[in-house]
C-alpha cells in the first residue's frame, strides 16, 4: 500500500493518539508538534485535552 498523508481534525485525543505526527493549534496558532508521548511532556495545551 502506498504511503499517504491524512489530515484529521479532532477534539478527542483517542482519535489521534496513534498518529505519527500531531499538530496542536490554539487560537489559530501552532503551539505544538510531535507524537502523543512527546506532546504529553511538552505541551500544556495538548495535556489539557488528554
N, C-alpha and C positions, 0 to 999 in steps of 0.2 A: 504494500500500500504506500503510495507516495506521501511525503510529508506535507502537512497543511498547517495553515495558521487560522485559528479561530478567535473571534472577538466575542467574549461573553461578558455581558453586563449583569452583575448580580449584587444583591444585598445580603444574601446568605453565604457565609463563609464555607459551609459544607458543599456548596455548588462548585466552588473554585479551588478548594484547598489542595487538590492534587495536580493543579496546573503547573507547567514548567516555569512559568513566569506570571506574576500577578502585578498589576499596576494599580496603586491606590490613589484615588483622587479625592480632594477635599475642596469644595467651593471652586471647582473648575481648574484646580492646580494639582499637578502630580506631586504627591507627598511621600511616595514610597514605591520601590520596585524590587521584586525578589520572589522567593518561594514562601510558602506559608510559614515554614520554620524560621526563616530569616526575618520575615516581617513581624512575627510574634515577638522577636527580640528587639527589633529596631524601630517599629512604627506604632506610636501611641494611637493613631487614628485606626489602624488595622486591628489592634488589640481590643479596642472598644466594641468592635463588631463581632469579634471572635467569641 
